Amino acid sequence: MKKGRIFAFFLIVAILAGLISTTVMGIAKEIKLGLDLQGGFEILYKVKPANEGDIINNDALRATVSALNQRVNVLGVSEPNIRIEGDDRVRVQLAGVDDQQTARELLATEASLTIRDVYDEVLVDGADLSQNGASATFHPDTNDPIVTLTLKDARQMEQISRDMISRDPAENLLVMWLDFEEGVDSYVNEAMKADPKYLSAATVMGVIPGNTATITGNFTVEETQFLAEVLNAGALPVKLEELFSNSVGASLGEQAMQKTVYAGFIGVVLIFIYMLFYYRFMGIIAVITLTTYIYLVLLVFNWMNAVLTLPGIAALILGVGMAVDANIITYERIKEEIRSGKSIMSAFKSGSRRSLSTILDANITTILAASVLFAYGTSSVQGFAVMLIVSILMSFITAVYGSRLLLGLWINSRALNKKYRLFGVKEGEISEL
């Protein structure tokens, strides 16, 4: 039994070492970096109506975000972060953008939606559409996802539909564009591409007597929702007033990344040295569990598809300190029990049990504070809060249960009986029963 428990310990450590060494670099490379680590910029816009009488509501904000996302696609930005903040604000974060001035100009212009024929002649523009007149719905007969579009003037839609069905089939298309560039864009050129710039090219099936048209095609539900939001953005032009901006060069982001990782590495190494010096054998267990803890935090963060920022790295290092704190509380309890005269096994059981409530209380209060930061903080603060919450949850798995599992295998094997110095306790400090 003694050899079996020790063998189980080394087997677990070997499996962890093999798993971490072979996968940690791949996981680290897959984690998305924020603009403060790879360069880029962010802008906080205040969304204002372009015309008097228009209302900025939730639908208008969502439509604006969809229009901005469509424009960002032109820049080729990988996974931009564009989201609503408050009642009238939109934050845009674009990491890895080289030409920031062009991006600013592209984002700040009002949405320009047009519906054209195959010869690029304008048939309908955003001013002709009813406010929030586009909606994603389902066909009443086939139940396929479709988009309904409402114009202000019913006669305009009837006239357009009559004209279109009188044309040749190849010319019977209503081509929808966002930000069509005169003299640059054309349907003929874009139709040859696998991913054309225009949003949709719909065939008119018959005369539309009312002011509501239906756009059908091989759409998914997500595609119809996106198309409806972009159409509403074109129907409701807005002004974007820049309230705040922050720009980070690619070289500065790389330098910040290197310095932060270097500082974090030094901090973790110093923690390891302290644990080994002060807690001896229990320090070895702490080093193993803390290494596993860092690996699990990175793994979960990658699974969450979260973006790592400088505050996030700070939260990771802070989490290491909190995980160490959980180990220290447990190990100090065990040392106190040993000094009181209990056996190694009794001290381990009693110390582990008495320390759990203290660790639990400390971590719950920290999770509550991090939750408040996430709920009311801005983007960088939210990134810090997410990483901190993940770190605390992972510390329960490693610093608490993992540490007790590995240390328990040795103690239950009785290989450490009466070897008090391995726990950082001198024999003269032990009380006589």
Summary of the structure (lengths in Angstrom):
residues: 433
radius of gyration: 30.8
end to end distance: 29.6
largest distance: 105.7
contacts: 1386
relative contact order: 0.13
helix: 59%
strand: 16%
